Amino acid sequence: MHTQKMQFTILDKDKREQQVDLIYTLLGCWVQNGQILGNQSPIAESTDSFKVFVNTPDTDSLEVNYSNAYTREKYKNLKEVGLRVPIVENLGVHPESIELCDCKDCGSYILFTTFIAIESPLRCGDCFGIIPLYKLPKTNKHGYYDILAWQNNYQSCDSLQMGCRIGERFGMNQMMKFNSPLSRDGLAICQKIEELTKKATYYYLYKGSARSAQLELNRKCPSCGEKWLRQKPLFDLFSFQCKKCKLLSNIAWDYK
């Protein structure tokens, strides 16, 4: 993940309101297309320009060839409101970023996120590196709204269980149960990605606690009821894998 600065030079100082509105609209389009990560992008206004600081998956994430139809349409409006096409400057690698997938052709995907993650929730099944969403076929009209909405909901549930005070049980059940609304939504997204890419796409089921270590090791796939304990954890995290149902899970954290 990289932190970048975009500078919009002001050509007409009498159209400030339209300029600010268009910049925010463009930022939203880039977020929905997976080109910008997170919803917090500080904007600094000076006498001759607007400077926007964003996090992106890669150094070239803001290239026009990754844009969707909405972004290209808004780009055409920049001159009309008195702004130049932004100059992009890469400021460096985000210190807490996760490496991108560098596989030539990953064999599978994993839908996975946490309450602190900023990056795309799609991981490579071979190296566990981040897959920028704009590298995928569009899953929702011209963007990835369905994936980003699921990620936001998952992170909200994860934050509740991490807070351990209000809504903890609700958050954990949403992440743990195979038939919860959150899991059903995530599984539908995995199926859509698999249909579009022709690659197996796994869904991760969180497991926080268990009654005993023996019961935990003997638990079965919640979908098909078959054994799914791996001989060796995948990426030192996923101790359970059902290739039939495309599910992954961890050994309960209190017995890990």
C-alpha positions in Angstrom: 0.0 0.0 0.0 1.3 3.4 -1.0 0.5 6.9 0.2 0.1 9.4 -2.6 -0.5 13.1 -3.1 -2.9 14.4 -5.8 -2.7 18.0 -6.7 -5.6 19.7 -8.5 -4.4 23.0 -9.9 -7.1 25.8 -9.7 -7.8 27.5 -13.0 -10.9 29.4 -12.0 -11.2 30.7 -8.4 -14.9 31.6 -8.8 -16.0 27.9 -8.9 -14.7 26.7 -5.6 -17.9 25.0 -4.5 -18.2 23.0 -7.7 -14.5 22.1 -7.5 -14.8 20.8 -4.0 -17.9 18.8 -4.9 -16.2 17.3 -7.9 -13.1 16.3 -6.0 -15.2 14.5 -3.4 -17.2 12.8 -6.1 -14.0 11.6 -7.8 -12.6 10.3 -4.5 -15.8 8.3 -4.0 -15.5 6.8 -7.5 -11.9 5.8 -6.9 -12.9 4.2 -3.6 -15.7 2.2 -5.2 -13.4 1.1 -7.9 -10.7 -0.1 -5.4 -8.1 2.4 -6.6 -8.2 4.4 -3.3 -8.3 2.5 0.0 -10.4 3.7 3.0 -12.8 6.6 3.2 -10.5 9.1 4.9 -8.6 11.3 2.4 -7.4 14.6 3.9 -7.7 17.6 1.6 -5.5 20.7 1.9 -6.6 23.9 0.1 -4.2 26.6 -0.9 -4.5 29.7 -3.1 -3.7 27.9 -6.3 -4.6 24.2 -5.7 -6.2 21.4 -3.8 -3.9 18.7 -2.5 -5.4 15.3 -1.6 -3.6 12.6 0.4 -4.7 9.0 -0.3 -3.7 5.4 0.2 -3.6 3.2 -2.9 -2.8 -0.5 -3.4 0.1 0.2 -5.8 2.1 3.1 -7.3 0.1 3.0 -10.5 -3.4 2.5 -9.0 -4.7 5.9 -10.1 -3.8 5.3 -13.8 -6.7 6.1 -16.1 -6.6 2.5 -17.6 -7.9 1.2 -14.2 -10.7 3.8 -14.1 -14.4 2.9 -14.4 -17.0 4.7 -16.5 -18.0 7.0 -13.6 -14.4 8.2 -13.0 -13.9 8.8 -16.7 -17.1 10.8 -16.9 -16.1 13.0 -13.9 -12.6 13.5 -15.4 -14.3 15.3 -18.3 -15.9 17.7 -15.9 -12.6 18.9 -14.4 -12.0 21.6 -17.0 -15.6 22.7 -16.8 -15.3 23.6 -13.1 -11.8 25.2 -13.5 -9.5 22.4 -12.4 -6.6 20.7 -14.1 -6.2 16.9 -14.3 -4.4 16.0 -11.0 -0.7 15.5 -10.8 0.0 12.4 -8.7 3.1 12.1 -6.5 4.0 8.8 -4.7 5.1 9.7 -1.2 6.2 6.2 -0.2 5.1 2.9 1.2 2.6 2.9 4.1 4.5 1.5 7.1 1.8 -1.0 8.1 0.9 -2.2 4.6 0.6 -5.8 3.5 2.5 -6.9 0.4 0.6 -7.3 -2.9 0.3 -10.6 -4.6 3.2 -11.0 -7.0 2.1 -14.4 -8.4 2.0 -14.5 -12.2 -1.3 -16.4 -12.0 -2.7 -17.2 -8.6 -4.7 -20.4 -8.4 -7.4 -19.3 -6.0 -8.7 -16.3 -3.9 -9.6 -15.8 -0.2 -12.1 -13.3 1.1 -10.5 -12.1 4.3 -10.3 -8.9 6.4 -10.0 -7.6 9.9 -11.2 -4.6 11.9 -7.9 -2.7 11.3 -7.4 -3.7 7.6 -7.4 -0.9 5.0 -6.4 -3.0 2.0 -8.6 -4.9 -0.4 -10.3 -7.9 1.4 -9.3 -10.2 -1.4 -6.1 -12.3 -0.9 -4.2 -14.6 -3.2 -4.7 -18.3 -2.3 -1.1 -19.1 -3.2 0.9 -16.3 -1.4 -1.8 -14.6 0.7 -0.8 -11.3 -0.8 -3.3 -8.5 -1.5 -5.3 -8.5 -4.7 -6.4 -5.0 -5.7 -10.1 -5.0 -6.6 -9.5 -3.2 -9.9 -7.6 -6.2 -11.1 -10.9 -8.2 -11.1 -13.8 -8.0 -13.4 -16.4 -5.6 -12.1 -18.7 -7.3 -9.6 -21.3 -4.5 -9.3 -22.1 -2.4 -12.3 -19.0 -0.4 -12.8 -17.3 -1.1 -9.5 -17.1 -3.3 -6.4 -19.7 -1.8 -4.0 -20.9 -5.3 -2.9 -17.4 -6.3 -1.8 -16.7 -3.0 0.0 -20.1 -3.1 1.7 -19.4 -6.6 3.0 -15.9 -5.5 4.2 -17.4 -2.5 6.1 -20.0 -4.8 7.7 -17.4 -7.4 8.6 -15.1 -4.8 10.2 -18.0 -3.4 12.2 -18.7 -6.8 13.6 -15.0 -7.4 14.3 -14.8 -4.1 16.1 -17.7 -5.1 18.3 -16.1 -8.4 19.4 -12.7 -6.7 19.9 -14.3 -4.0 22.1 -15.7 -6.8 24.4 -18.4 -4.5 25.8 -21.4 -3.8 23.6 -22.6 -6.2 20.9 -19.7 -8.6 21.3 -21.9 -11.7 21.0 -23.7 -10.3 17.9 -20.4 -9.5 16.2 -18.8 -12.9 16.9 -21.9 -14.8 15.8 -22.0 -12.9 12.5 -18.3 -13.8 11.8 -18.5 -17.4 13.1 -21.8 -18.8 11.9 -21.9 -20.2 8.4 -25.6 -19.2 8.0 -25.4 -15.6 9.5 -26.4 -12.7 7.2 -22.8 -11.6 7.1 -21.5 -15.0 6.0 -24.3 -15.5 3.5 -23.4 -12.1 1.9 -19.7 -13.0 1.9 -20.3 -16.5 0.4 -22.5 -14.9 -2.4 -19.6 -12.6 -3.2 -17.2 -15.5 -3.3 -19.4 -17.3 -5.7 -19.7 -14.2 -7.9 -15.9 -13.8 -8.0 -15.5 -17.5 -8.8 -18.0 -17.2 -11.7 -16.2 -14.1 -13.1 -12.6 -15.4 -12.7 -13.1 -19.2 -12.9 -10.9 -19.5 -9.8 -11.9 -21.1 -6.5 -12.7 -18.4 -4.0 -12.7 -19.3 -0.3 -14.7 -17.6 2.6 -13.1 -17.4 6.0 -15.1 -18.2 9.1 -13.7 -16.7 12.3 -13.4 -18.9 15.4 -12.8 -17.1 18.7 -13.4 -19.7 21.5 -14.2 -23.4 22.0 -15.3 -25.6 24.9 -12.2 -27.8 24.7 -9.2 -28.4 22.5 -10.4 -31.9 21.6 -13.8 -30.7 20.5 -12.2 -27.9 18.5 -9.9 -30.4 16.6 -12.8 -32.7 15.8 -15.2 -30.1 14.5 -16.6 -30.6 11.0 -17.3 -28.3 8.1 -20.5 -26.4 9.0 -21.8 -26.8 5.4 -21.2 -30.4 4.4 -20.4 -32.0 7.8 -17.2 -33.6 6.6 -13.8 -33.5 8.2 -11.8 -30.4 7.2 -8.8 -30.2 9.6 -5.6 -29.7 7.7 -2.4 -31.5 8.5 -0.6 -28.1 8.5 -2.2 -24.7 8.8 -2.4 -22.7 5.6 -0.4 -19.4 6.0 0.0 -20.3 9.7 -3.7 -19.2 10.1 -6.2 -21.5 8.5 -6.2 -24.9 10.3 -9.5 -25.9 8.6 -10.2 -26.1 4.9 -13.1 -27.6 3.0 -12.3 -27.6 -0.7 -15.8 -28.8 -1.5 -17.6 -25.9 0.2 -14.8 -23.3 -0.3 -14.5 -22.6 3.5 -11.6 -21.8 5.7 -11.3 -21.3 9.5 -8.8 -21.1 12.3 -8.3 -23.1 15.5 -10.1 -21.2 18.2 -7.8 -18.5 19.5 -8.1 -19.6 23.1 -6.7 -23.1 22.1 -4.2 -22.0 19.4 
